[in-house]
Amino acid sequence: TVTGVQTCALPISTTVPAEALLTEPQRKALCAHASRAGATTSEDRASLWAYLLNSEQAIRTRDLTEAQADVILTTFSTWSNDEAAQALLEAKKAVMPF
């Protein structure tokens, strides 16, 4: 046996850094896009966000991460109002409500 040798084990962290939630400018931009899609209720918006993120469960605006908001905003930036409205119709059929 070797004497005087210590192991250098680092403590294992069990905490995962939280993802940053969406910013206020992102929230305002998302609400503007939701309005042009015809999403007038929080349930409509939650369904639309989930649909655009390929989630089967509705996602409230306040629960979106900054990265998720970026994905949605990028998608919406290429759509006409008609395309946005069509996405909302599809979202209402495809996404489970709260």
N, C-alpha and C positions, 0 to 999 in steps of 0.2 A: 504494500500500500504506500501511497505517496502522502506524506504528512505536510501540513501547512498549505494545502491547495484548497482554495475556496471556489465554489461555483458562482458564476455571475448570472444568476437567473433574474431576469427582469420581472417585476410583478405584471401579471396579465390583467389588462383593463377589460372590464366587462361592459363598460359604457360605450355606446356608439354615439359619435357626435351627431347632434340633431341637424337635420337639413334646414337650411334657412327658408322661412316661410316667405310667400310672395311679398313684394314691396307695395307700398301705397300707389305709386305710379302704375305698376302692373295691375293692381286691383281695379283702378279707374279705367284703364284701357280694356280690361276684360269685360267690365260692365258695359262699356260703350259697344263692344263687339256683340255682347249678349243681346243688347237692345236692338241692334240691327238684324239679329237673327230672329227676333220676336220672343226671346226668353224673358218673360215679364215677372216670373216668380223665382224664389231661391231654388225651388225644386227643379224648374226648367234649367236654370243655370247649372245646377249640380249634375243633372243628367247630361247636359251638353259637354261639360268638362270631362266627365267620365268617358263619354263616347269618344271624344277626341284623344283621350289617353288610353283607349282600349281597356277600360275597366268595366266590369259588370256591375259594380256598385257605385251609386251616386257619390260625388265628391263635392263637398261644400267649398265655396270660394275661399273662405278663411283657412281651410285645411290644405290648400294647394302649396306646394313648395315653389321656390323661385324658379327652379329648373322646369317644373311642370308648367308654370305660367308662361315661361319662354316658349315651350313647345306649342301651347295653345295660341299664343299671340302670333307666332310665326305662321301657323296654319291659317289663322283668320286673315292675316295680312295679304294673302293671295286670293281670297274669296270675294265674290260679289255678294250683295245682300241676298240674292236669290239662293246662292250656294250655301250661305250661312243659315238661311231659313230651312233649307232642305236638310241640312245636318241636324238641326233641332228636331225636325219631324222624325228622322231616323233615330236620334238619341232617345226620344220618348218611347219608342218601340223596343229599343235594344237594352236599355239600362234599367236595373232594378231600382225602385225608389228607396228612400231612406227606410 
